[in-house]
Amino acid sequence: MAWAFGCFGMGLVISSTSVLLLQLSAPEEAGTNSASLQISDALANVVLLAAGGAAFAALGGGAVSHAATEASGAGSHPAAFAAVFLPMAGVALVGAWVTRRLRSESR
């Protein structure tokens, strides 16, 4: 359920950000600003995915063995999952904080 909620939110944000960018850009700057937004989005995805994957692997999250399937939990690496999900939750909180600047001027 959490994954579905996250994917739904990403779909809303990406289109809304593009529309807002084009609305706030002067007509002669729309192309440059749109390209900058796409590069920023792609670069952030690559950097955060690489850092999260490296942290996950370094903490043993990628280790697969027969012990991982045992009920004893010997193959469980909760620190690896925390190393991925906690920083990403921080990124989400910073994003939510930054959006406070986008209040409508008509209020």
OpenMM code with the backbone's topology and positions (N, CA, C; nanometers):
from openmm import Vec3, app, unit

residues = "MET ALA TRP ALA PHE GLY CYS PHE GLY MET GLY LEU VAL ILE SER SER THR SER VAL LEU LEU LEU GLN LEU SER ALA PRO GLU GLU ALA GLY THR ASN SER ALA SER LEU GLN ILE SER ASP ALA LEU ALA ASN VAL VAL LEU LEU ALA ALA GLY GLY ALA ALA PHE ALA ALA LEU GLY GLY GLY ALA VAL SER HIS ALA ALA THR GLU ALA SER GLY ALA GLY SER HIS PRO ALA ALA PHE ALA ALA VAL PHE LEU PRO MET ALA GLY VAL ALA LEU VAL GLY ALA TRP VAL THR ARG ARG LEU ARG SER GLU SER ARG".split()
positions = [
    Vec3(0.0818, -0.1195, 0.0000),
    Vec3(0.0000, 0.0000, 0.0000),
    Vec3(0.0867, 0.1268, 0.0000),
    Vec3(0.1958, 0.1209, 0.0773),
    Vec3(0.2849, 0.2375, 0.0841),
    Vec3(0.3496, 0.2657, -0.0512),
    Vec3(0.3846, 0.1595, -0.1254),
    Vec3(0.4453, 0.1790, -0.2568),
    Vec3(0.3464, 0.2444, -0.3522),
    Vec3(0.2220, 0.2004, -0.3467),
    Vec3(0.1193, 0.2594, -0.4343),
    Vec3(0.1003, 0.4077, -0.4012),
    Vec3(0.0978, 0.4403, -0.2740),
    Vec3(0.0839, 0.5794, -0.2304),
    Vec3(0.2024, 0.6627, -0.2793),
    Vec3(0.3227, 0.6083, -0.2668),
    Vec3(0.4426, 0.6793, -0.3126),
    Vec3(0.4433, 0.7012, -0.4623),
    Vec3(0.4050, 0.5988, -0.5379),
    Vec3(0.4009, 0.6121, -0.6845),
    Vec3(0.2949, 0.7126, -0.7281),
    Vec3(0.1812, 0.7115, -0.6605),
    Vec3(0.0762, 0.8082, -0.6911),
    Vec3(0.1270, 0.9501, -0.6664),
    Vec3(0.1949, 0.9711, -0.5552),
    Vec3(0.2503, 1.1026, -0.5232),
    Vec3(0.3548, 1.1476, -0.6239),
    Vec3(0.4398, 1.0548, -0.6687),
    Vec3(0.5411, 1.0908, -0.7684),
    Vec3(0.4754, 1.1329, -0.8992),
    Vec3(0.3703, 1.0633, -0.9376),
    Vec3(0.2992, 1.0998, -1.0600),
    Vec3(0.2372, 1.2373, -1.0516),
    Vec3(0.1848, 1.2716, -0.9356),
    Vec3(0.1268, 1.4050, -0.9171),
    Vec3(0.2330, 1.5141, -0.9189),
    Vec3(0.3446, 1.4880, -0.8535),
    Vec3(0.4491, 1.5900, -0.8400),
    Vec3(0.5168, 1.6202, -0.9725),
    Vec3(0.5474, 1.5194, -1.0503),
    Vec3(0.6230, 1.5423, -1.1735),
    Vec3(0.5433, 1.6288, -1.2708),
    Vec3(0.4174, 1.5974, -1.2923),
    Vec3(0.3402, 1.6791, -1.3859),
    Vec3(0.3126, 1.8174, -1.3279),
    Vec3(0.2856, 1.8264, -1.1988),
    Vec3(0.2588, 1.9561, -1.1364),
    Vec3(0.3806, 2.0465, -1.1391),
    Vec3(0.4976, 1.9889, -1.1184),
    Vec3(0.6200, 2.0680, -1.1210),
    Vec3(0.6449, 2.1242, -1.2607),
    Vec3(0.6222, 2.0440, -1.3627),
    Vec3(0.6416, 2.0914, -1.5002),
    Vec3(0.5447, 2.2031, -1.5351),
    Vec3(0.4195, 2.1866, -1.4970),
    Vec3(0.3191, 2.2895, -1.5250),
    Vec3(0.3535, 2.4188, -1.4509),
    Vec3(0.3915, 2.4071, -1.3241),
    Vec3(0.4272, 2.5248, -1.2449),
    Vec3(0.5500, 2.5940, -1.3029),
    Vec3(0.6480, 2.5154, -1.3456),
    Vec3(0.7681, 2.5730, -1.4054),
    Vec3(0.7337, 2.6534, -1.5299),
    Vec3(0.6508, 2.5974, -1.6160),
    Vec3(0.6142, 2.6685, -1.7393),
    Vec3(0.5277, 2.7909, -1.7096),
    Vec3(0.4458, 2.7821, -1.6057),
    Vec3(0.3623, 2.8965, -1.5679),
    Vec3(0.4469, 3.0124, -1.5150),
    Vec3(0.5518, 2.9817, -1.4415),
    Vec3(0.6348, 3.0854, -1.3806),
    Vec3(0.7484, 3.1343, -1.4717),
    Vec3(0.7695, 3.0670, -1.5834),
    Vec3(0.8779, 3.1049, -1.6749),
    Vec3(0.8293, 3.2050, -1.7789),
    Vec3(0.9170, 3.2945, -1.8150),
    Vec3(0.8898, 3.3831, -1.9285),
    Vec3(0.8895, 3.2970, -2.0547),
    Vec3(0.8119, 3.3334, -2.1564),
    Vec3(0.8031, 3.2497, -2.2772),
    Vec3(0.9389, 3.2194, -2.3408),
    Vec3(1.0287, 3.3154, -2.3403),
    Vec3(1.1593, 3.2918, -2.4030),
    Vec3(1.2517, 3.2046, -2.3175),
    Vec3(1.2170, 3.1814, -2.1904),
    Vec3(1.2988, 3.0990, -2.1016),
    Vec3(1.2386, 2.9609, -2.0772),
    Vec3(1.1210, 2.9326, -2.1314),
    Vec3(1.0506, 2.8077, -2.1029),
    Vec3(1.1321, 2.6842, -2.1438),
    Vec3(1.1932, 2.6878, -2.2599),
    Vec3(1.2713, 2.5726, -2.3064),
    Vec3(1.3930, 2.5457, -2.2198),
    Vec3(1.4658, 2.6512, -2.1869),
    Vec3(1.5843, 2.6369, -2.1022),
    Vec3(1.5460, 2.5868, -1.9639),
    Vec3(1.4412, 2.6432, -1.9072),
    Vec3(1.3982, 2.6022, -1.7737),
    Vec3(1.3466, 2.4591, -1.7727),
    Vec3(1.2747, 2.4194, -1.8766),
    Vec3(1.2240, 2.2830, -1.8855),
    Vec3(1.3392, 2.1827, -1.8953),
    Vec3(1.4394, 2.2150, -1.9762),
    Vec3(1.5565, 2.1279, -1.9876),
    Vec3(1.6311, 2.1188, -1.8549),
    Vec3(1.6430, 2.2310, -1.7858),
    Vec3(1.7104, 2.2316, -1.6558),
    Vec3(1.6359, 2.1454, -1.5548),
    Vec3(1.5036, 2.1509, -1.5569),
    Vec3(1.4232, 2.0687, -1.4666),
    Vec3(1.4439, 1.9207, -1.4962),
    Vec3(1.4454, 1.8829, -1.6225),
    Vec3(1.4645, 1.7425, -1.6584),
    Vec3(1.6034, 1.6923, -1.6195),
    Vec3(1.7052, 1.7743, -1.6409),
    Vec3(1.8412, 1.7349, -1.6035),
    Vec3(1.8528, 1.7241, -1.4520),
    Vec3(1.7953, 1.8175, -1.3800),
    Vec3(1.7985, 1.8130, -1.2339),
    Vec3(1.7282, 1.6890, -1.1809),
    Vec3(1.6137, 1.6563, -1.2382),
    Vec3(1.5391, 1.5387, -1.1964),
    Vec3(1.6187, 1.4113, -1.2225),
    Vec3(1.6752, 1.3998, -1.3411),
    Vec3(1.7530, 1.2808, -1.3762),
    Vec3(1.8779, 1.2683, -1.2903),
    Vec3(1.9482, 1.3787, -1.2680),
    Vec3(2.0701, 1.3762, -1.1880),
    Vec3(2.0401, 1.3385, -1.0432),
    Vec3(1.9345, 1.3934, -0.9879),
    Vec3(1.8973, 1.3588, -0.8507),
    Vec3(1.8610, 1.2109, -0.8409),
    Vec3(1.7884, 1.1581, -0.9397),
    Vec3(1.7550, 1.0160, -0.9388),
    Vec3(1.8799, 0.9291, -0.9418),
    Vec3(1.9743, 0.9625, -1.0276),
    Vec3(2.0964, 0.8828, -1.0407),
    Vec3(2.1785, 0.8884, -0.9122),
    Vec3(2.1983, 1.0067, -0.8590),
    Vec3(2.2825, 1.0212, -0.7394),
    Vec3(2.2184, 0.9522, -0.6190),
    Vec3(2.0891, 0.9741, -0.5965),
    Vec3(2.0246, 0.9124, -0.4809),
    Vec3(2.0139, 0.7606, -0.4957),
    Vec3(1.9891, 0.7113, -0.6156),
    Vec3(1.9838, 0.5677, -0.6376),
    Vec3(2.1203, 0.5037, -0.6163),
    Vec3(2.2247, 0.5672, -0.6667),
    Vec3(2.3600, 0.5136, -0.6490),
    Vec3(2.3999, 0.5144, -0.5018),
    Vec3(2.3743, 0.6235, -0.4317),
    Vec3(2.4103, 0.6311, -0.2899),
    Vec3(2.3286, 0.5317, -0.2070),
    Vec3(2.1998, 0.5229, -0.2348),
    Vec3(2.1156, 0.4277, -0.1619),
    Vec3(2.1546, 0.2842, -0.1897),
    Vec3(2.1843, 0.2520, -0.3151),
    Vec3(2.2268, 0.1170, -0.3496),
    Vec3(2.3602, 0.0807, -0.2876),
    Vec3(2.4539, 0.1740, -0.2861),
    Vec3(2.5843, 0.1484, -0.2241),
    Vec3(2.5702, 0.1266, -0.0735),
    Vec3(2.4881, 0.2084, -0.0083),
    Vec3(2.4664, 0.1919, 0.1358),
    Vec3(2.3978, 0.0586, 0.1648),
    Vec3(2.2999, 0.0235, 0.0834),
    Vec3(2.2277, -0.1025, 0.1012),
    Vec3(2.3229, -0.2216, 0.0872),
    Vec3(2.4062, -0.2202, -0.0159),
    Vec3(2.5003, -0.3300, -0.0377),
    Vec3(2.6077, -0.3346, 0.0709),
    Vec3(2.6561, -0.2169, 0.1130),
    Vec3(2.7606, -0.2128, 0.2151),
    Vec3(2.7120, -0.2684, 0.3492),
    Vec3(2.5843, -0.2557, 0.3764),
    Vec3(2.5294, -0.3056, 0.5033),
    Vec3(2.4735, -0.4473, 0.4915),
    Vec3(2.5036, -0.5143, 0.3808),
    Vec3(2.4662, -0.6543, 0.3660),
    Vec3(2.3269, -0.6785, 0.3139),
    Vec3(2.2608, -0.5784, 0.2649),
    Vec3(2.1247, -0.5964, 0.2161),
    Vec3(2.1162, -0.6753, 0.0881),
    Vec3(2.2229, -0.6814, 0.0130),
    Vec3(2.2214, -0.7547, -0.1132),
    Vec3(2.2685, -0.8982, -0.1003),
    Vec3(2.3070, -0.9399, 0.0207),
    Vec3(2.3564, -1.0759, 0.0407),
    Vec3(2.2408, -1.1744, 0.0345),
    Vec3(2.2547, -1.2734, -0.0510),
    Vec3(2.1529, -1.3770, -0.0637),
    Vec3(2.2177, -1.5097, -0.0256),
    Vec3(2.1552, -1.5781, 0.0668),
    Vec3(2.2039, -1.7093, 0.1070),
    Vec3(2.0861, -1.7936, 0.1524),
    Vec3(2.1139, -1.9187, 0.1772),
    Vec3(2.0072, -2.0065, 0.2258),
    Vec3(1.9641, -1.9664, 0.3660),
    Vec3(2.0516, -1.9034, 0.4399),
    Vec3(2.0176, -1.8598, 0.5750),
    Vec3(1.9104, -1.7518, 0.5724),
    Vec3(1.9021, -1.6790, 0.4622),
    Vec3(1.8030, -1.5718, 0.4515),
    Vec3(1.6620, -1.6271, 0.4459),
    Vec3(1.6480, -1.7501, 0.4033),
    Vec3(1.5145, -1.8085, 0.3923),
    Vec3(1.4720, -1.8815, 0.5184),
    Vec3(1.5602, -1.8947, 0.6138),
    Vec3(1.5263, -1.9632, 0.7379),
    Vec3(1.4382, -1.8745, 0.8245),
    Vec3(1.3590, -1.9359, 0.9063),
    Vec3(1.2689, -1.8627, 0.9954),
    Vec3(1.3442, -1.7931, 1.1077),
    Vec3(1.4703, -1.8290, 1.1277),
    Vec3(1.5463, -1.7692, 1.2374),
    Vec3(1.5785, -1.6233, 1.2134),
    Vec3(1.5728, -1.5787, 1.0903),
    Vec3(1.6015, -1.4390, 1.0589),
    Vec3(1.7496, -1.4092, 1.0509),
    Vec3(1.8312, -1.5131, 1.0390),
    Vec3(1.9763, -1.4941, 1.0353),
    Vec3(2.0206, -1.4120, 0.9142),
    Vec3(1.9434, -1.4141, 0.8055),
    Vec3(1.9815, -1.3409, 0.6861),
    Vec3(1.9213, -1.2022, 0.6782),
    Vec3(1.8531, -1.1602, 0.7815),
    Vec3(1.7861, -1.0303, 0.7806),
    Vec3(1.8859, -0.9186, 0.8093),
    Vec3(1.8737, -0.8093, 0.7349),
    Vec3(1.9634, -0.6947, 0.7519),
    Vec3(1.8791, -0.5674, 0.7614),
    Vec3(1.8157, -0.5429, 0.8747),
    Vec3(1.7296, -0.4247, 0.8854),
    Vec3(1.8058, -0.2931, 0.8724),
    Vec3(1.9328, -0.2910, 0.9088),
    Vec3(2.0109, -0.1676, 0.8966),
    Vec3(2.0260, -0.1273, 0.7501),
    Vec3(2.0322, -0.2262, 0.6611),
    Vec3(2.0440, -0.1963, 0.5181),
    Vec3(1.9184, -0.1264, 0.4678),
    Vec3(1.8026, -0.1721, 0.5130),
    Vec3(1.6781, -0.1082, 0.4715),
    Vec3(1.6634, 0.0304, 0.5351),
    Vec3(1.7048, 0.0432, 0.6597),
    Vec3(1.6994, 0.1739, 0.7269),
    Vec3(1.7922, 0.2741, 0.6575),
    Vec3(1.9067, 0.2255, 0.6079),
    Vec3(2.0024, 0.3135, 0.5399),
    Vec3(1.9463, 0.3672, 0.4090),
    Vec3(1.8463, 0.3007, 0.3539),
    Vec3(1.7838, 0.3471, 0.2298),
    Vec3(1.6597, 0.4309, 0.2595),
    Vec3(1.5725, 0.3797, 0.3447),
    Vec3(1.4433, 0.4445, 0.3649),
    Vec3(1.4508, 0.5703, 0.4517),
    Vec3(1.5363, 0.5753, 0.5508),
    Vec3(1.5446, 0.6954, 0.6356),
    Vec3(1.5968, 0.8178, 0.5598),
    Vec3(1.7063, 0.8072, 0.4828),
    Vec3(1.7475, 0.9254, 0.4050),
    Vec3(1.6440, 0.9675, 0.3012),
    Vec3(1.5756, 0.8711, 0.2404),
    Vec3(1.4739, 0.9070, 0.1415),
    Vec3(1.3541, 0.9747, 0.2083),
    Vec3(1.3226, 0.9341, 0.3305),
    Vec3(1.2178, 1.0042, 0.4059),
    Vec3(1.2629, 1.1477, 0.4343),
    Vec3(1.3920, 1.1663, 0.4620),
    Vec3(1.4456, 1.3009, 0.4818),
    Vec3(1.4344, 1.3852, 0.3557),
    Vec3(1.4620, 1.3249, 0.2405),
    Vec3(1.4478, 1.3956, 0.1127),
    Vec3(1.3022, 1.4376, 0.0927),
    Vec3(1.2091, 1.3488, 0.1256),
    Vec3(1.0662, 1.3809, 0.1118),
    Vec3(1.0270, 1.4967, 0.2036),
    Vec3(1.0782, 1.4969, 0.3263),
    Vec3(1.0470, 1.6058, 0.4192),
    Vec3(1.1041, 1.7391, 0.3716),
    Vec3(1.2253, 1.7370, 0.3187),
    Vec3(1.2843, 1.8605, 0.2653),
    Vec3(1.2015, 1.9099, 0.1467),
    Vec3(1.1583, 1.8187, 0.0606),
    Vec3(1.0740, 1.8569, -0.0522),
    Vec3(0.9433, 1.9187, -0.0073),
    Vec3(0.8822, 1.8608, 0.0946),
    Vec3(0.7573, 1.9168, 0.1466),
    Vec3(0.7816, 2.0546, 0.2085),
    Vec3(0.8951, 2.0720, 0.2742),
    Vec3(0.9270, 2.2010, 0.3363),
    Vec3(0.9495, 2.3080, 0.2291),
    Vec3(1.0180, 2.2714, 0.1214),
    Vec3(1.0477, 2.3670, 0.0144),
    Vec3(0.9191, 2.4143, -0.0543),
    Vec3(0.8201, 2.3278, -0.0648),
    Vec3(0.6966, 2.3659, -0.1343),
    Vec3(0.6174, 2.4727, -0.0601),
    Vec3(0.6519, 2.5010, 0.0623),
    Vec3(0.5821, 2.6076, 0.1357),
    Vec3(0.6003, 2.7427, 0.0674),
    Vec3(0.7049, 2.7580, -0.0121),
    Vec3(0.7286, 2.8849, -0.0822),
    Vec3(0.6313, 2.9071, -0.1958),
    Vec3(0.5618, 2.8046, -0.2371),
    Vec3(0.4765, 2.8134, -0.3567),
    Vec3(0.3328, 2.8466, -0.3241),
    Vec3(0.3090, 2.9192, -0.2217),
    Vec3(0.1734, 2.9589, -0.1853),
    Vec3(0.1183, 3.0552, -0.2892),
    Vec3(-0.0103, 3.0464, -0.3106),
    Vec3(-0.0768, 3.1329, -0.4084),
    Vec3(-0.0769, 3.2764, -0.3587),
    Vec3(-0.0533, 3.3700, -0.4496),
    Vec3(-0.0523, 3.5114, -0.4135),
    Vec3(-0.1926, 3.5696, -0.4024),
    Vec3(-0.2951, 3.4945, -0.4427),
    Vec3(-0.4315, 3.5458, -0.4397),
    Vec3(-0.4949, 3.5396, -0.3011),
    Vec3(-0.4258, 3.4804, -0.2045),
    Vec3(-0.4816, 3.4707, -0.0689),
    Vec3(-0.4711, 3.5992, 0.0059),
] * unit.nanometer
topology = app.Topology()
chain = topology.addChain("A")
for resn in residues:
    res = topology.addResidue(resn, chain)
    for name in ("N", "CA", "C"):
        topology.addAtom(name, app.Element.getBySymbol(name[0]), res)
